[in-house]
């Protein structure tokens, strides 16, 4: 089979599209022929060597995708050859064939495309737990979303708006500003401005928003300045670098809450994966969630896809097509 591989850490140039052996499937796995594969910043971090990788090179990136069942063990009765399956948190997905654990195989409805199935799960389930678990967004809440034009950012905007919240977003350019507005944000501010003051002035009582979703990291203390007394900052990413240390006395003095977020602490069973995935699929059908800005690359052009993602010029999701 063909796969996008790398033998050493580095930039996109280390990626190589080559023939490798098909995966060996054990009794608790099904074999999926991929039709679409999601690209995420975690793939960039692994390619650079920021994350630990098990095994020996050549390494294969990728953790989410969608495709068709090619083989299934006899003792597994609820999945058949030819079924449409989407998956997340499954390694070695940058390949034509992927061994998917049965407990991570999510049925993909006929009316949901492979591109949407592969591009929605990691970012969609992330946005879903952020607005339902980390902080339960309520109607009337004022919400600040960092990186609002990104894949998770656009989904967060839409999920917050569907709950009746007012959303202000942060982006780095006028082009991305329009993308976030098109996703449904009420107002967008550029990072190049004095955005904390703009957020404060935008809020109804001029005291800040109820919750900030911060995926940048280095902006954490500014996020605290933009959230009101008794408000919440949800920290779930470090795209802009490590955050400053937080003085717990500040939290005590302002009654503000800092909470972290990691998807895999919230999605811990197949039933929960399916429940969250179906909620996202239902939102797609209802039109309250849209994925209009999906950018596709052939899997063999994965290096170019990585360059685009790292440039931070992309908006929405990037999907690789075998």
C-alpha positions as CSV (number, residue, x, y, z in Angstrom):
1,X,0.0,0.0,0.0
2,X,1.0,3.7,-0.4
3,X,1.5,5.8,2.7
4,X,2.9,9.3,3.6
5,X,5.9,8.5,5.8
6,X,9.0,10.1,7.3
7,X,12.3,8.7,8.6
8,X,13.6,11.7,10.5
9,X,12.2,14.7,12.2
10,X,12.1,18.0,10.4
11,X,10.1,20.2,8.1
12,X,7.5,19.2,5.5
13,X,10.4,18.1,3.2
14,X,11.0,15.0,5.3
15,X,7.7,13.5,4.2
16,X,7.9,10.8,1.6
17,X,5.0,9.1,-0.2
18,X,6.1,5.5,-0.7
19,X,5.1,1.8,-0.8
20,X,5.1,0.1,2.6
21,X,3.7,-3.3,3.9
22,X,0.0,-3.4,4.7
23,X,-0.9,-3.2,8.4
24,X,-1.2,-6.5,10.4
25,X,-4.8,-6.6,11.8
26,X,-5.4,-8.3,15.1
27,X,-8.6,-9.8,16.4
28,X,-10.0,-6.6,17.8
29,X,-9.4,-4.5,14.7
30,X,-11.0,-4.0,11.3
31,X,-9.2,-3.0,8.1
32,X,-10.3,0.3,6.6
33,X,-9.5,1.5,3.0
34,X,-9.3,5.2,3.6
35,X,-11.2,7.6,1.4
36,X,-10.3,10.8,3.3
37,X,-7.9,11.6,6.1
38,X,-7.9,14.6,8.5
39,X,-4.8,16.8,8.9
40,X,-4.2,18.3,12.4
41,X,-1.5,20.4,14.1
42,X,-0.7,17.2,16.1
43,X,0.7,15.8,12.9
44,X,3.0,18.8,12.5
45,X,4.2,18.4,16.1
46,X,4.9,14.7,15.6
47,X,6.7,15.3,12.4
48,X,8.9,17.9,14.1
49,X,9.7,15.6,17.0
50,X,7.7,17.5,19.7
51,X,5.7,14.4,20.6
52,X,7.1,11.0,21.5
53,X,6.8,8.4,18.7
54,X,6.8,4.7,19.4
55,X,8.5,2.1,17.1
56,X,11.0,2.6,14.4
57,X,11.0,4.6,11.2
58,X,9.5,5.0,8.7
59,X,6.9,6.7,10.8
60,X,3.3,7.3,9.6
61,X,1.3,10.4,10.7
62,X,-2.4,10.8,10.9
63,X,-5.1,10.1,13.6
64,X,-8.5,10.5,12.0
65,X,-10.1,9.5,8.7
66,X,-13.0,7.8,7.0
67,X,-13.4,5.0,4.6
68,X,-14.8,1.6,3.8
69,X,-14.4,-1.7,5.7
70,X,-12.1,-4.0,3.7
71,X,-11.9,-6.9,6.2
72,X,-13.4,-7.7,9.6
73,X,-12.8,-10.6,12.0
74,X,-15.5,-13.3,12.0
75,X,-16.5,-12.8,15.6
76,X,-17.4,-9.2,15.1
77,X,-21.0,-9.2,13.9
78,X,-22.1,-5.5,14.0
79,X,-19.6,-4.4,11.3
80,X,-19.6,-5.8,7.7
81,X,-17.3,-5.5,4.7
82,X,-18.4,-2.5,2.7
83,X,-19.6,-0.5,5.7
84,X,-18.8,3.2,5.9
85,X,-16.7,4.0,9.0
86,X,-15.1,7.2,10.4
87,X,-12.5,7.1,13.1
88,X,-10.4,9.4,15.4
89,X,-7.5,8.7,17.7
90,X,-6.3,5.9,15.5
91,X,-2.5,6.0,14.5
92,X,-1.0,5.6,11.1
93,X,-4.0,7.0,9.2
94,X,-1.8,8.6,6.5
95,X,-2.1,5.5,4.4
96,X,-4.4,3.7,2.0
97,X,-5.2,1.0,4.6
98,X,-5.6,1.5,8.3
99,X,-6.1,-1.0,11.1
100,X,-8.9,0.5,13.2
101,X,-9.8,-0.8,16.7
102,X,-13.4,-1.9,16.8
103,X,-14.1,0.3,19.9
104,X,-13.0,3.4,17.8
105,X,-15.0,2.6,14.6
106,X,-17.9,5.1,14.2
107,X,-20.6,4.3,11.7
108,X,-20.6,7.0,9.0
109,X,-24.2,7.7,7.7
110,X,-24.7,7.6,3.9
111,X,-25.6,11.3,3.8
112,X,-22.3,12.4,5.4
113,X,-19.4,12.6,3.0
114,X,-16.1,10.9,3.6
115,X,-14.5,14.4,3.6
116,X,-16.8,15.6,6.3
117,X,-16.5,12.4,8.3
118,X,-12.7,12.6,8.2
119,X,-12.5,16.3,8.8
120,X,-15.1,16.7,11.6
121,X,-14.4,14.2,14.3
122,X,-11.3,15.4,16.1
123,X,-12.1,19.1,15.8
124,X,-15.9,18.6,16.1
125,X,-15.7,16.5,19.2
126,X,-13.2,19.0,20.6
127,X,-15.6,21.8,20.1
128,X,-18.5,19.7,21.4
129,X,-16.8,18.9,24.8
130,X,-15.6,22.5,25.1
131,X,-19.1,24.0,25.0
132,X,-20.8,21.2,26.8
133,X,-18.3,19.9,29.4
134,X,-15.4,22.4,30.0
135,X,-17.9,25.3,30.3
136,X,-21.6,24.7,29.5
137,X,-22.5,27.6,27.2
138,X,-25.9,29.1,28.0
139,X,-28.2,31.4,26.0
140,X,-27.1,35.0,26.5
141,X,-23.5,34.2,27.4
142,X,-20.9,36.4,25.8
143,X,-18.0,34.2,24.5
144,X,-14.5,35.1,23.3
145,X,-13.0,32.5,20.8
146,X,-9.3,32.6,19.9
147,X,-8.2,31.6,16.4
148,X,-11.8,32.0,15.4
149,X,-11.1,31.2,11.7
150,X,-9.4,27.9,12.4
151,X,-11.1,24.5,12.2
152,X,-12.0,24.3,15.8
153,X,-12.7,28.0,16.0
154,X,-15.3,28.0,13.3
155,X,-17.0,25.0,14.9
156,X,-17.0,26.7,18.3
157,X,-18.6,29.8,16.9
158,X,-21.4,27.7,15.4
159,X,-22.0,25.6,18.4
160,X,-22.1,28.6,20.7
161,X,-24.5,30.5,18.4
162,X,-26.7,27.4,18.3
163,X,-27.0,27.7,22.1
164,X,-28.0,31.3,21.9
165,X,-24.7,32.9,22.9
166,X,-23.1,36.1,21.6
167,X,-19.6,35.5,20.1
168,X,-16.6,37.7,19.6
169,X,-13.6,36.2,17.9
170,X,-10.0,36.9,17.4
171,X,-8.2,36.4,14.1
172,X,-4.8,37.5,12.6
173,X,-6.0,39.0,9.3
174,X,-8.9,40.7,7.4
175,X,-9.3,37.5,5.3
176,X,-9.7,35.4,8.4
177,X,-11.9,38.0,10.0
178,X,-14.4,37.5,7.1
179,X,-14.2,33.7,7.5
180,X,-15.1,33.9,11.2
181,X,-17.9,36.4,10.4
182,X,-19.2,34.0,7.8
183,X,-19.2,31.2,10.4
184,X,-21.6,33.3,12.5
185,X,-19.5,35.4,14.9
186,X,-21.2,38.6,16.0
187,X,-17.9,40.6,16.0
188,X,-14.3,40.0,15.2
189,X,-11.2,41.7,16.5
190,X,-7.7,41.4,15.1
191,X,-4.8,40.3,17.2
192,X,-2.8,43.3,16.0
193,X,-5.1,45.7,17.9
194,X,-5.5,46.3,21.6
195,X,-7.9,43.4,21.6
196,X,-8.4,43.1,25.3
197,X,-9.8,46.7,25.5
198,X,-12.0,46.0,22.4
199,X,-13.4,42.9,24.0
200,X,-14.2,44.8,27.2
201,X,-15.9,47.6,25.3
202,X,-17.9,45.1,23.2
203,X,-19.2,43.3,26.3
204,X,-22.6,44.5,27.4
205,X,-21.5,45.6,30.9
206,X,-18.0,46.7,29.7
207,X,-16.5,44.2,32.3
208,X,-15.6,41.4,29.9
209,X,-17.0,38.2,28.6
210,X,-18.4,35.2,30.5
211,X,-15.9,32.7,29.0
212,X,-12.8,32.7,26.8
213,X,-11.7,29.7,24.7
214,X,-7.9,30.0,24.4
215,X,-6.0,27.7,22.1
216,X,-3.1,30.0,21.7
217,X,-1.4,29.6,25.1
218,X,0.9,32.6,25.0
219,X,-2.3,34.8,25.3
220,X,-3.5,33.3,28.5
221,X,-3.0,36.3,30.8
222,X,-4.6,38.6,28.3
223,X,-7.6,36.1,28.2
224,X,-7.9,36.6,31.9
225,X,-7.9,40.3,31.4
226,X,-10.8,40.0,28.9
227,X,-13.0,37.7,31.1
228,X,-15.2,39.2,33.8
229,X,-15.2,38.6,37.5
230,X,-16.4,35.0,38.1
231,X,-15.8,34.2,34.5
232,X,-14.0,31.2,33.0
233,X,-10.9,30.8,30.8
234,X,-10.8,27.4,29.0
235,X,-7.2,26.6,28.0
236,X,-7.0,23.9,25.4
237,X,-4.0,24.6,23.1
238,X,-0.6,26.2,22.7
239,X,-0.5,27.1,19.0
240,X,1.3,30.4,19.9
241,X,3.6,29.1,22.6
242,X,3.6,28.1,26.2
243,X,1.4,30.1,28.6
244,X,2.7,32.2,31.5
245,X,2.4,30.7,35.0
246,X,-0.9,31.6,36.7
247,X,-0.8,33.0,40.2
248,X,-3.6,31.2,42.1
249,X,-4.0,34.3,44.2
250,X,-5.3,36.1,41.1
251,X,-7.9,33.4,40.7
252,X,-8.9,33.8,44.3
253,X,-9.0,37.6,44.2
254,X,-11.1,37.7,41.0
255,X,-13.1,34.5,41.5
256,X,-12.1,33.6,38.0
257,X,-11.8,30.0,36.9
258,X,-9.1,28.4,34.8
259,X,-9.9,25.0,33.4
260,X,-7.9,22.8,30.9
261,X,-9.2,20.7,28.1
262,X,-8.1,17.5,26.5
263,X,-10.4,15.6,24.2
264,X,-9.4,12.1,25.3
265,X,-10.3,12.8,29.0
266,X,-13.9,13.4,27.8
267,X,-14.3,10.8,25.0
268,X,-13.6,7.5,26.9
269,X,-15.9,4.9,25.3
270,X,-17.3,3.9,21.9
271,X,-20.8,4.9,23.0
272,X,-19.6,8.4,23.9
273,X,-17.7,8.7,20.6
274,X,-20.8,7.7,18.7
275,X,-23.1,10.0,20.7
276,X,-20.9,13.0,20.1
277,X,-20.3,12.2,16.5
278,X,-24.1,11.7,15.9
279,X,-24.8,15.1,17.6
280,X,-22.3,16.7,15.1
281,X,-23.8,14.8,12.1
282,X,-27.3,16.0,13.2
283,X,-26.1,19.5,13.4
284,X,-24.7,19.2,9.9
285,X,-28.0,18.0,8.6
286,X,-29.9,20.7,10.4
287,X,-27.6,23.4,9.0
288,X,-26.6,24.7,12.5
289,X,-23.1,23.4,11.7
290,X,-21.4,24.0,8.4
291,X,-18.1,22.8,7.0
292,X,-17.9,24.8,3.8
293,X,-14.2,25.6,3.9
294,X,-12.6,22.1,3.5
295,X,-9.3,22.2,1.6
296,X,-8.3,18.9,0.0
297,X,-4.8,17.6,-1.1
298,X,-3.9,14.3,-2.6
299,X,-2.2,12.2,0.1
300,X,1.0,12.1,-2.1
301,X,1.0,15.9,-1.8
302,X,0.9,15.8,2.0
303,X,4.1,18.0,2.3
304,X,2.3,20.8,0.6
305,X,-0.7,20.4,2.9
306,X,1.7,20.6,5.9
307,X,3.2,23.7,4.5
308,X,-0.2,25.3,4.2
309,X,-1.2,24.3,7.7
310,X,2.0,25.7,9.2
311,X,1.7,28.9,7.3
312,X,-1.4,29.7,9.3
313,X,-2.9,31.0,6.0
314,X,-5.4,28.2,5.8
315,X,-9.0,28.5,7.1
316,X,-11.1,25.6,8.1
317,X,-10.1,21.9,7.7
318,X,-7.4,20.3,5.5
319,X,-8.2,16.8,4.3
320,X,-5.9,14.4,2.5
321,X,-7.3,12.1,-0.2
322,X,-5.6,8.8,-0.9
